[in-house]
Amino acid sequence: MIVGKSVPEYILIRTCITSLRLVTPLAFLVLVSWLLGVIAVHPAPVAWCSVEVAFYLLVYLPRRRYLQQVCD
């Protein structure tokens, strides 16, 4: 069975990809909201959001920039 050959499967795959791509922006919003005192959240989700945002800024972005460079 090949996945992704029908319209419902395509919609499911695109929904999953979009959901995964929204994790970091939502983590950033939670972290900033917590730092500004807008929301009161248990420390465990705040720690997870901090790790998520730190990974994005310190690992993902530099690695993406490096991999997108043109090779000579």
C-alpha positions in Angstrom: 0.0 0.0 0.0 1.4 3.4 -1.0 0.5 6.3 1.2 -0.4 9.6 -0.2 -2.2 8.6 -3.5 -5.7 9.8 -2.5 -7.0 13.2 -1.6 -7.9 12.3 2.0 -4.4 10.9 2.6 -2.8 14.0 1.1 -4.9 16.2 3.3 -3.9 14.1 6.4 -0.2 14.3 5.5 -0.4 18.1 4.9 -2.2 18.6 8.2 0.4 16.6 10.1 3.2 18.5 8.5 1.6 21.9 9.3 0.9 20.8 12.9 4.5 19.8 13.4 5.7 23.1 11.9 3.5 25.1 14.4 5.1 23.5 17.5 8.0 26.0 17.7 6.0 29.2 17.1 3.4 28.1 19.7 6.2 27.2 22.2 7.7 30.7 21.6 4.3 32.3 22.2 3.8 30.4 25.5 7.3 31.2 26.6 7.0 35.0 25.9 3.5 35.1 27.4 4.8 33.4 30.6 7.8 35.8 30.8 5.5 38.8 30.4 3.1 37.4 33.1 0.2 37.1 30.7 -0.4 33.5 31.6 0.4 31.3 34.6 1.7 27.9 33.6 3.2 25.1 35.5 7.1 25.1 35.2 7.2 21.8 33.2 5.6 23.2 30.0 7.7 26.3 30.3 10.8 24.3 30.5 9.8 22.3 27.5 9.0 25.5 25.5 12.4 26.9 26.5 14.2 23.8 25.2 12.2 23.8 22.0 12.9 27.5 21.3 16.6 27.1 22.3 17.0 24.1 19.9 15.3 26.1 17.1 17.5 29.1 17.6 20.8 27.4 18.4 20.7 24.2 16.3 18.0 24.3 13.6 18.6 27.8 12.2 22.4 27.7 12.0 22.2 24.2 10.5 19.6 25.2 8.0 21.7 28.2 6.9 24.8 25.9 6.6 23.0 23.3 4.5 21.5 26.0 2.2 24.9 27.4 1.2 26.0 26.9 -2.4 28.9 24.5 -2.7 31.9 25.5 -4.9 
